[in-house]
């Protein structure tokens, strides 16, 4: 898992000096910036220090080489990026990956904004694999007329995904 949101990172680690920004500004080995998580076989490259110029860093050839090097060491790479609208970052990232999963927050993302985001990704040449709806209300019992599904709305929503990076033991 790579935290490539260089503006508002999702994950924090004990050493704030390691991560993507370090990889993007040096020729360090990708493995030197990888930390294990509490999940077996899931590793994290955190964001690192926030740079003054995220889009400039993500647009370099170094980003493509980082993804390529990570692909030699890991079976699957998931890159968490920033929102699409208003920033150049996500379309830049879409150019160095095999596919993009479009994430939409239930009850927050307007249909028009979602459509504009998809159009922006397609204009950047992204291979759109599909979409994920997050923070939707859970259904347990009852009948929902508009969705034609049985289920009672439970207003509990998951606000965060917890991923705690562990420091490697020396």
Backbone torsions as a table, in degrees:
resi	resn	phi	psi	omega
1	UNK	NA	127.1	179.6
2	UNK	-114.8	124.5	175.7
3	UNK	-88.9	95.7	-178.5
4	UNK	-103.3	18.1	171.5
5	UNK	-87.0	93.1	-174.0
6	UNK	-82.9	9.3	178.2
7	UNK	-111.5	-44.3	178.1
8	UNK	-137.8	80.2	-176.3
9	UNK	-60.2	150.9	-179.6
10	UNK	-91.9	-25.1	-172.2
11	UNK	-124.9	145.8	178.6
12	UNK	-123.0	147.9	176.4
13	UNK	-129.9	168.3	-176.0
14	UNK	-62.5	-37.3	-179.1
15	UNK	-102.4	101.1	-176.6
16	UNK	-69.9	-6.7	-178.7
17	UNK	-85.5	-8.5	-179.4
18	UNK	-101.1	154.9	175.5
19	UNK	139.0	-165.0	-175.1
20	UNK	-60.6	-42.9	-177.8
21	UNK	-62.5	-34.3	176.3
22	UNK	-66.7	-44.1	178.6
23	UNK	-62.6	-38.6	-178.1
24	UNK	-73.2	-19.4	-177.7
25	UNK	-109.4	1.1	178.3
26	UNK	-137.3	-177.1	173.3
27	UNK	-112.3	31.3	177.5
28	UNK	-60.7	151.8	174.8
29	UNK	-67.4	137.3	-179.4
30	UNK	-55.4	-42.5	-178.5
31	UNK	-59.8	-23.9	-179.9
32	UNK	-71.7	-13.3	-177.7
33	UNK	-112.1	9.5	-178.0
34	UNK	-94.5	134.3	175.6
35	UNK	-123.3	142.7	176.9
36	UNK	-73.3	158.1	175.8
37	UNK	-114.2	-178.0	179.2
38	UNK	-75.3	-6.3	179.0
39	UNK	-99.4	133.5	180.0
40	UNK	-59.7	133.7	177.5
41	UNK	63.7	21.3	173.5
42	UNK	-119.8	121.7	-177.9
43	UNK	-120.7	156.6	-174.8
44	UNK	-127.6	136.2	163.3
45	UNK	-107.6	107.1	-178.1
46	UNK	-71.5	174.0	179.6
47	UNK	-65.8	-46.6	-173.1
48	UNK	89.7	-166.9	-179.2
49	UNK	-62.0	142.4	179.1
50	UNK	-70.4	125.2	-179.2
51	UNK	-87.3	159.9	177.3
52	UNK	-76.3	-14.9	-171.6
53	UNK	-137.0	63.4	-174.8
54	UNK	-54.6	-47.3	-177.3
55	UNK	-63.5	-37.3	178.0
56	UNK	-62.2	-41.9	179.6
57	UNK	-67.1	-41.8	-177.7
58	UNK	-71.7	-18.9	-178.2
59	UNK	-87.5	-3.2	-178.1
60	UNK	-80.8	161.9	176.5
61	UNK	-65.3	-20.9	179.6
62	UNK	-61.1	-35.8	-179.9
63	UNK	-61.1	-45.0	178.8
64	UNK	-63.5	-38.3	-179.8
65	UNK	-70.5	-31.7	176.6
66	UNK	-65.4	-45.7	179.5
67	UNK	-63.9	-41.0	179.1
68	UNK	-64.3	-45.4	179.0
69	UNK	-64.2	-41.5	177.9
70	UNK	-62.5	-37.0	179.0
71	UNK	-64.5	-24.0	177.2
72	UNK	-77.9	-20.9	-175.6
73	UNK	-107.0	-16.8	-175.6
74	UNK	-132.7	149.6	-178.9
75	UNK	-71.8	-38.0	-176.6
76	UNK	-141.1	137.5	179.4
77	UNK	-122.0	126.7	175.5
78	UNK	-114.6	126.0	179.7
79	UNK	-110.2	120.8	176.2
80	UNK	-90.8	120.0	-178.3
81	UNK	-117.8	177.4	-179.4
82	UNK	-79.3	173.8	175.5
83	UNK	-57.4	155.3	-174.8
84	UNK	-81.2	-48.2	-175.1
85	UNK	-71.6	138.1	176.0
86	UNK	87.2	-9.9	-178.8
87	UNK	-132.4	152.6	177.0
88	UNK	-88.2	-11.0	-170.7
89	UNK	-59.2	-53.0	-175.7
90	UNK	-62.4	-46.5	175.9
91	UNK	-61.0	-34.2	176.4
92	UNK	-65.0	-44.7	178.7
93	UNK	-63.6	-36.4	-178.0
94	UNK	-63.1	-21.2	179.7
95	UNK	-78.8	-11.3	-177.4
96	UNK	-115.8	8.9	-179.1
97	UNK	-119.4	163.2	179.4
98	UNK	-77.1	-29.9	-177.7
99	UNK	-160.8	159.5	-177.4
100	UNK	-123.7	131.0	169.2
101	UNK	-101.2	122.0	-177.8
102	UNK	-87.3	121.6	-177.0
103	UNK	-105.1	127.8	-178.4
104	UNK	-122.6	131.2	178.3
105	UNK	-88.9	121.5	-179.0
106	UNK	-60.8	134.4	176.7
107	UNK	77.4	-4.3	-178.7
108	UNK	-119.0	-38.3	-176.4
109	UNK	-87.0	121.7	178.2
110	UNK	-76.4	148.6	-177.9
111	UNK	-56.5	-44.7	-179.3
112	UNK	-61.0	-43.2	179.4
113	UNK	-64.4	-40.0	178.1
114	UNK	-63.3	-43.3	-180.0
115	UNK	-65.6	-41.4	177.1
116	UNK	-62.7	-38.6	179.5
117	UNK	-64.9	-45.3	178.5
118	UNK	-62.3	-43.2	178.1
119	UNK	-60.4	-39.2	179.8
120	UNK	-66.1	-41.4	177.3
121	UNK	-64.3	-45.0	179.8
122	UNK	-63.0	-38.8	177.7
123	UNK	-63.8	-28.2	178.3
124	UNK	-82.6	-3.6	179.1
125	UNK	87.7	16.6	-178.7
126	UNK	-68.1	143.8	172.5
127	UNK	-93.4	100.5	-176.0
128	UNK	-80.3	117.2	-178.9
129	UNK	-85.1	-30.7	-177.4
130	UNK	161.9	-167.1	-177.6
131	UNK	-132.6	154.4	176.9
132	UNK	-125.6	130.1	176.2
133	UNK	-99.1	122.1	-178.8
134	UNK	-109.0	161.1	174.1
135	UNK	56.6	33.4	176.6
136	UNK	-82.6	153.3	178.7
137	UNK	-68.8	142.3	178.2
138	UNK	-81.8	149.6	177.8
139	UNK	-117.1	137.0	-178.6
140	UNK	-123.1	-46.4	-178.5
141	UNK	-156.2	153.1	-179.9
142	UNK	117.2	-168.5	-177.6
143	UNK	-130.6	128.8	177.7
144	UNK	-107.0	109.2	-173.7
145	UNK	-60.2	-50.4	-173.8
146	UNK	-69.9	-31.1	-177.8
147	UNK	-95.4	-7.4	-177.6
148	UNK	55.9	37.3	177.9
149	UNK	-125.3	150.7	172.2
150	UNK	-84.9	135.5	177.6
151	UNK	159.4	145.0	177.1
152	UNK	-103.2	136.1	-177.9
153	UNK	-75.1	128.9	175.2
154	UNK	-110.0	117.7	-172.7
155	UNK	-75.5	1.4	176.9
156	UNK	-69.7	129.0	178.7
157	UNK	-124.1	148.5	175.5
158	UNK	-87.0	120.0	-177.1
159	UNK	-90.4	-24.0	-174.7
160	UNK	-144.4	154.9	169.2
161	UNK	-102.9	124.8	-178.0
162	UNK	-89.2	121.3	175.6
163	UNK	-140.1	112.3	-176.8
164	UNK	-109.8	118.9	179.4
165	UNK	-80.5	136.5	177.5
166	UNK	-101.4	141.9	175.7
167	UNK	-74.3	139.4	177.9
168	UNK	-66.3	139.2	178.2
169	UNK	-78.5	137.1	-179.3
170	UNK	-98.9	NA	NA
